[in-house]
Amino acid sequence: MNCILLPAENFSADAAKIDSLSQVSHVTKVLGAKVGDRLKIGQIGGNLGTAVIESITANSIQLGNVQLNTAPPAKLDLTVILALPRPKVLRRLIMDMTALGVRDIILINSYRTQKSYWQSPMLERIDEFVLEGLQQSIDTIVPSITLQKRFKPFVEDSLASLISNRAIVAHPYSQQSFSEFLQLQPSRELPNLVCIGAEGGWIDYEIELLSAQGCTPVHIGSRILRTEAAVNAILGQWLL
């Protein structure tokens, strides 16, 4: 954690409290902070700032001299449509996309998404993974995350309305690279929507449906990458 994020109800005037046991443990054991030390904190959905530790117990930490005067970093003008991955990969991907500043995340069904993934308890922990990503990147604004279990109706009925400035779909067997796609855009303008498949990528039928709604297939090289590697390689362009 590079900052401690707290919900609005944990603040009162210029005071605040940390009552999450994982956060209390991080402050005391990982940071080794003591009474009188100043912490980087933030209010979920609000500003970032600092506070001074006034007292510490096994279950909570009281903070004083709370100063929240720094706006969080701007979100990327970006929607990521991601085929629901294996449950153990989901945590890392949600954390990484949140830390990178993705504004909207849509988890969608695909041919290679196993039905059991939709029953995974990991889906009930998405808020936890988002918080980890926000605290890593020192941000306070929660991305919008929605689940779409029906691929074809979503793509045909909703996808086009989400595209305001071009869209791409990652596909290792496409003829055009992401770099070539960008060179054709005015001022190398980045798209506002990216579709990324699960392990094994999209099948041809899915690529055809996505393309029909305005998504340009692109590849990022000759290597076949794991989903999390592909996500970070592609989204890294927005940080540059």
Residue pairs with C-beta under 8 A, 6 or more apart in sequence:
1 23
1 26
1 30
1 132
1 135
1 136
2 40
2 135
2 136
2 137
2 138
3 39
3 40
3 41
3 42
3 48
3 135
3 138
4 18
4 23
4 26
4 27
4 39
4 40
4 41
4 42
4 135
5 41
5 42
5 43
5 44
5 131
5 134
5 135
5 140
6 16
6 17
6 18
6 41
6 42
6 43
6 44
7 43
7 44
8 43
8 44
8 45
8 46
10 16
10 17
10 18
10 19
11 43
11 66
14 64
14 65
14 66
14 67
15 54
15 62
15 63
15 64
15 66
16 41
16 51
16 62
16 63
16 66
17 60
17 61
17 62
17 63
18 24
18 27
18 60
18 61
18 63
19 59
19 60
21 59
23 61
24 56
24 58
24 59
24 60
24 61
27 33
27 39
27 53
27 56
27 61
28 56
28 61
31 39
33 39
33 53
34 53
34 56
35 53
35 54
35 55
35 56
36 52
36 53
37 52
37 53
38 50
38 51
38 52
38 53
39 50
39 51
39 52
39 53
39 63
40 48
40 49
40 50
40 138
41 48
41 49
41 50
41 51
41 63
41 66
41 68
42 48
42 49
42 68
42 72
42 134
42 138
42 139
42 140
43 68
43 140
44 131
44 134
44 140
44 142
45 140
45 141
45 142
46 68
46 140
47 68
47 69
47 70
47 71
47 72
47 140
48 68
48 70
48 71
48 72
48 138
48 140
49 66
49 67
49 68
49 69
49 70
50 65
50 66
50 67
51 63
51 64
51 65
51 66
51 67
52 63
52 64
52 65
53 61
53 62
53 63
54 62
54 63
54 64
55 61
55 62
56 62
72 138
72 139
72 140
72 141
73 101
73 137
73 138
73 139
74 101
75 101
75 102
75 103
75 141
75 143
76 100
76 101
76 102
76 103
76 235
76 238
77 103
77 165
77 192
78 101
78 102
78 103
78 104
78 190
78 192
78 193
78 194
78 235
78 238
79 102
79 103
79 104
79 105
79 106
79 162
79 192
79 193
79 194
80 97
80 102
80 104
80 105
80 106
80 193
80 194
80 195
80 196
80 231
80 235
81 106
81 108
81 159
81 193
81 194
81 195
81 196
82 93
82 97
82 105
82 106
82 107
82 108
82 195
82 196
82 198
82 227
82 231
83 107
83 108
83 109
83 110
83 112
83 113
83 196
83 197
83 198
83 202
84 90
84 107
84 108
84 109
84 110
84 113
84 117
84 118
84 147
84 198
85 93
85 113
85 117
85 198
85 199
85 227
85 228
86 117
86 198
86 199
87 117
87 120
87 121
87 122
88 122
89 199
89 226
89 227
89 228
90 120
90 122
90 123
90 126
90 129
91 122
91 125
91 129
92 228
93 227
93 228
93 231
94 105
94 126
94 129
94 130
94 133
94 145
95 129
95 130
95 132
95 133
95 136
96 133
96 228
96 231
96 232
96 235
97 105
97 133
97 143
97 231
97 235
98 129
98 130
98 132
98 133
98 134
98 137
98 139
98 143
99 133
99 134
99 136
99 137
99 139
100 137
100 232
100 235
100 236
100 238
100 239
101 137
101 139
101 238
102 143
102 235
103 143
103 144
104 143
104 144
104 145
104 146
104 162
105 143
105 144
105 145
105 146
106 145
106 146
106 147
106 148
106 154
107 145
107 146
107 147
107 148
108 147
108 148
108 149
108 151
108 154
109 118
109 148
109 149
109 150
109 151
110 151
110 197
110 198
110 202
110 203
110 206
111 151
111 202
111 203
111 205
111 206
112 197
112 198
112 199
112 200
112 201
112 202
112 203
113 198
118 149
123 147
126 145
130 142
130 143
130 145
133 139
134 140
134 141
134 142
148 154
151 206
151 209
152 209
155 209
155 210
155 213
156 209
156 213
159 210
159 213
159 214
159 215
160 213
160 214
162 193
163 192
163 193
163 213
163 214
163 215
164 192
165 189
165 190
165 191
165 192
166 185
166 189
166 191
166 192
166 193
166 214
166 216
167 191
167 192
167 193
167 194
167 195
167 213
167 214
167 215
167 216
168 178
168 181
168 191
168 193
168 194
168 195
168 215
168 216
168 217
168 218
169 194
169 195
169 196
169 202
169 207
169 210
169 211
169 215
169 216
169 217
169 218
170 194
170 195
170 196
170 197
170 201
170 217
170 218
170 219
170 220
170 230
170 234
171 197
171 201
171 202
171 207
171 217
171 218
171 219
172 201
172 219
172 220
172 224
173 219
174 217
174 218
174 219
175 217
176 216
176 217
176 218
176 219
177 218
177 219
177 220
177 221
178 218
178 219
178 220
178 234
178 237
180 218
181 216
181 218
182 188
182 189
182 190
182 237
190 237
190 238
191 216
193 215
194 234
194 235
195 202
195 210
195 215
196 227
196 230
196 231
196 234
197 206
197 227
198 227
199 226
199 227
202 210
207 217
210 217
211 217
220 230
220 233
220 234
225 233
